[in-house]
Amino acid sequence: MSKEFPDLPSLPIREKLGEITRHLEQGNRLVLSAPPGAGKTTLVPLALLKSAWRDDQKIILLEPRRLAARAAAGRMASLLGETVGETVGYRIRLDTRISAKTRIEVVTEGVFARMILADPELSGIAAVLFDEFHERSLDADLGLALSLDTQGALRPDLRLMVMSATLDIAGVVRLLGDVPVVKSDGRTHPVEIRYRDRGGLERIEDAVVSAIAEVIQQEQGSVLAFLPGQGEIRKVAERLEGLLPGDVAVAPLYGNLDQAEQNAAIQPCRSGKRKVVLATSIAETSITIDGVRVVIDSGLQRLPVFEPSTGITRLETVRVSRASADQRAGRAGRTEPGIAVRLWHAGQTAALPAQTPPEILATDLTGFLLDLALWGVHDPASLSLLDQPPGPALAEARELLMRLGALDQHGHLTRYGRRMRDLGLPTRLAAMVLAAAGEGKAEAAVELAVVMSETGLGGPDIDLEERLRRFRRDGSERAKASRRWAARIAAQAVGETSAATSESDELPGPLLLRAFPDRIAKQRGGRGRFVLANGRGAEIAETERLAGAAMLVVADLTGRAQRARILAAAEISLEQIQQHMPDLIEQQDETGFDLASREVRARRTTRIGAIVLENAPLPKPKGEAAALALAKGVAQLGPGCLPFSKASRQFRQRLAFLHRTLGEPWPDVSDAALLAGLQDWFVPFQSGVGSLSDISPDSLQAGLASLVPHGLSRDLAALVPTHFTAPTGQSHPIHYEGDEPVLQIRVQELFGLKVHPTIGGGKLPLLLELTSPAHRPIQTTRDLPGFWSGSWKDVRAEMRGRYPKHPWPEDPASATPTHRAKPRGT
């Protein structure tokens, strides 16, 4: 064991502290890999206090969550024999404990992002330590990228250190530029892994309760159970009431609990007592829960997934990664040999993803893009990021920020955008607050924003009006701190506006319009069912008060496709929308094709996005609008719905034949080509037409004729005549629907013809389908003279007996053509 830091506890990381300090004396970047419990979070910052390069500047330690930040600061302060706020302090949202003496500041990753954006030089800061970087939050990725930018351009003396329990070391080393890596193996006791497959039908809450009851009876020590979210934690806590021995306490642990409740979960039990801690992923790293010997792992976690197409982030319950499962199991072996019970089949472990996906790949990027604009960066690719954000989410974020006025058309931060960023609220809520401040409603808007951004404030009610009422009456320390924070933001938002502040009991619905105009919802299809302005469907349980509302503004929802579940909303009326944001209501005259009647119909539609408020019929339309609607109908039904006459059908066949044989510039008139070109050949010729039945075949032929280049029109009749005039003077149609032109004709009409009939200036022979007097086929030929001199003899022999009243001369090439029978007596 190293003796360089005798005043620090004998945790595994202590023997690496000398190596860490030497690397940071010689260079400005370092990676530290150490498992949970090694002591890196508390001992490394304390060891660096004595470094000469610090020069009385601060060390900033980043933690992913508020609970971890408070716990780390408290532990370091106790090792120094001080209280928090002296040498060691913390800075988190709603709570700050620092003083002039503070030299180690523990901050959450979001707070650090605000610090570096406000002061890119990081004045007075000697080192920034990124703890638990493996969690790969968006704020951590951004903070590291900006710190590397600062170090490279402004502060080469700034030390940067990335610390993690489980980490893609190679990726981070590449990002930081082939920097030294210090590894600590840590110190853990053996952990026995047990599997308890819950099957497909057993609810996760039931499986956890059963496993807890079993291990409490069979094993010693306290229990840490991992569940996906606070909803499951509440249900398990309720079911454990009266089920456990009297010496066992149940302690929930998740991010939105008051500090006192969180402390109760992580502090040691009194002598002779045990506890069951019900936790989310918050307990995987960063904090130590004393006395835990048994871990029960549900194998689930809840992750946010952003959908760029709707601009909505939904929470999705997914399998944990193998890295998370290992960290959870390791919690059972901190102080003695332990047990980890995994509620899945052993064979499923290999199928778990290796790591939890980085937040940057599946989150709303509006705040991220706003931060980059403030930093002066327009393309994230120019920053040192382990993963580049996905293009669709970036495009959606950029579009929203421009719509809100935060970015100009070139992507530069506007003055309004800077004010939004300075409020420290989610982007949409910041826009809501600034808009409300201009109307003298800043206080009400900020209170609403705080309730929405601090999960659990005001209770779990879906109705934001009810949550606001409860928040205003809440006497807890968290609520009081939130109200103080709200007051500061309101004062900042009013800023340069001259509007007087109104009472804070403004209804939330009209306020939310500024933040979520695309999430106005209208009831459809029954109580609790709504359609949103963005086209998405959403539902509320029929027992909820808001289920009966005619219209809502939805602030939060989860789920997929058309069955999303509304989590937070406020009631709104059409009159309030007209009063506060009349531009959202659009009136449009729409002309469309009705498939049932096959007619063009016109309606005057009043809508908010995809929500139709009113749909009134208009007189039957005429002109180009009607023709365009008819074209859409034809596109749906296909050319077969058009009333082509025999003549117009033949005209199309002639053009098709020329296109097949001669190619361009003769037009393609196939079904696909005609549907693709409806604007060119169909629409201009349907003026005054309002239904498919009104279309004239002549207009279709005229449209097709318009596709023929002007110089070729005169050649059409010569190249592909419509009819063949027989030697008898009779006219017969030529058929062009096949690969070659076909003439069907009675053989007697061709008597006396010594050359084969052709088209195309004599270049293309007609395929003759010769028929009997009864129009039944007798022969097909492409060589009439050859037929006369060849197989005619056999045809004549057969036909004379069958049709004795008709002439069958021995030499048809010299006979007189006829379309009649022989005169009587001949």
Stockholm file with secondary structure:
# STOCKHOLM 1.0

chainA/1-826         MSKEFPDLPSLPIREKLGEITRHLEQGNRLVLSAPPGAGKTTLVPLALLKSAWRDDQKIILLEPRRLAARAAAGRMASLLGETVGETVGYRIRLDTRISAKTRIEVVTEGVFARMILADPELSGIAAVLFDEFHERSLDADLGLALSLDTQGALRPDLRLMVMSATLDIAGVVRLLGDVPVVKSDGRTHPVEIRYRDRGGLERIEDAVVSAIAEVIQQEQGSVLAFLPGQGEIRKVAERLEGLLPGDVAVAPLYGNLDQAEQNAAIQPCRSGKRKVVLATSIAETSITIDGVRVVIDSGLQRLPVFEPSTGITRLETVRVSRASADQRAGRAGRTEPGIAVRLWHAGQTAALPAQTPPEILATDLTGFLLDLALWGVHDPASLSLLDQPPGPALAEARELLMRLGALDQHGHLTRYGRRMRDLGLPTRLAAMVLAAAGEGKAEAAVELAVVMSETGLGGPDIDLEERLRRFRRDGSERAKASRRWAARIAAQAVGETSAATSESDELPGPLLLRAFPDRIAKQRGGRGRFVLANGRGAEIAETERLAGAAMLVVADLTGRAQRARILAAAEISLEQIQQHMPDLIEQQDETGFDLASREVRARRTTRIGAIVLENAPLPKPKGEAAALALAKGVAQLGPGCLPFSKASRQFRQRLAFLHRTLGEPWPDVSDAALLAGLQDWFVPFQSGVGSLSDISPDSLQAGLASLVPHGLSRDLAALVPTHFTAPTGQSHPIHYEGDEPVLQIRVQELFGLKVHPTIGGGKLPLLLELTSPAHRPIQTTRDLPGFWSGSWKDVRAEMRGRYPKHPWPEDPASATPTHRAKPRGT
#=GR chainA/1-826 SS CCCSCTTSCCCGGGGGHHHHHHHHHHCSEEEEECCTTSSHHHHHHHHHTTCGGGTTCEEEEEESSHHHHHHHHHHHHHHTTCCTTSSEEEEETTEEECCTTCCEEEEEHHHHHHHHHHCTTCTTEEEEEETTGGGCCHHHHHHHHHHHHHHHHTCTTCEEEEEESSCCHHHHHHHHTSCCEEECCCCCCCEEEEECCCTTTSCHHHHHHHHHHHHHHHCCSEEEEECSSHHHHHHHHHHHTTTSCTTEEEEEECTTSCHHHHHHHHSCCCTTCEEEEEECGGGSSSCCCTTEEEEEECCEEEEEEEETTTTEEEEEEEECCHHHHHHHHHGGGSSSCEEEEESSCGGGGGGSCSSCCCGGGSSCCHHHHHHHHHHTCSCGGGSCCSSCCCHHHHHHHHHHHHHHTSBCTTSCBCHHHHHHHHTTSCHHHHHHHHHHHTTTCHHHHHHHHHHHHSTTTTCSCSBHHHHHHHHHHCCSHHHHHHHHHHHHHHHHHHTTCCCCCCCTTCCHHHHHHTTCGGGEEEECSSTTEEEETTSCEEECCTTSGGGGCSEEEEEEEESSGGGEEEEEEEECCHHHHHHHCGGGCEEEEEEEEETTTTEEEEEEEEEETTEEEEEEEECCCCHHHHHHHHHHHHHHHCGGGSCCCHHHHHHHHHHHHHHHHHCTTSCCCSHHHHHHTHHHHTGGGCTTCCBGGGCCHHHHHHHHHTTSCGGGGGGHHHHSCSEEECTTSCEEEEECSSSSCEEEEEGGGGTTCCSCCEETTTTEECEEEEECTTSCEEEEESCHHHHHHTTHHHHHHHHHHHCTTSCCCSCGGGSCCCSSCCCTTC
#=GC SS_cons         CCCSCTTSCCCGGGGGHHHHHHHHHHCSEEEEECCTTSSHHHHHHHHHTTCGGGTTCEEEEEESSHHHHHHHHHHHHHHTTCCTTSSEEEEETTEEECCTTCCEEEEEHHHHHHHHHHCTTCTTEEEEEETTGGGCCHHHHHHHHHHHHHHHHTCTTCEEEEEESSCCHHHHHHHHTSCCEEECCCCCCCEEEEECCCTTTSCHHHHHHHHHHHHHHHCCSEEEEECSSHHHHHHHHHHHTTTSCTTEEEEEECTTSCHHHHHHHHSCCCTTCEEEEEECGGGSSSCCCTTEEEEEECCEEEEEEEETTTTEEEEEEEECCHHHHHHHHHGGGSSSCEEEEESSCGGGGGGSCSSCCCGGGSSCCHHHHHHHHHHTCSCGGGSCCSSCCCHHHHHHHHHHHHHHTSBCTTSCBCHHHHHHHHTTSCHHHHHHHHHHHTTTCHHHHHHHHHHHHSTTTTCSCSBHHHHHHHHHHCCSHHHHHHHHHHHHHHHHHHTTCCCCCCCTTCCHHHHHHTTCGGGEEEECSSTTEEEETTSCEEECCTTSGGGGCSEEEEEEEESSGGGEEEEEEEECCHHHHHHHCGGGCEEEEEEEEETTTTEEEEEEEEEETTEEEEEEEECCCCHHHHHHHHHHHHHHHCGGGSCCCHHHHHHHHHHHHHHHHHCTTSCCCSHHHHHHTHHHHTGGGCTTCCBGGGCCHHHHHHHHHTTSCGGGGGGHHHHSCSEEECTTSCEEEEECSSSSCEEEEEGGGGTTCCSCCEETTTTEECEEEEECTTSCEEEEESCHHHHHHTTHHHHHHHHHHHCTTSCCCSCGGGSCCCSSCCCTTC
//
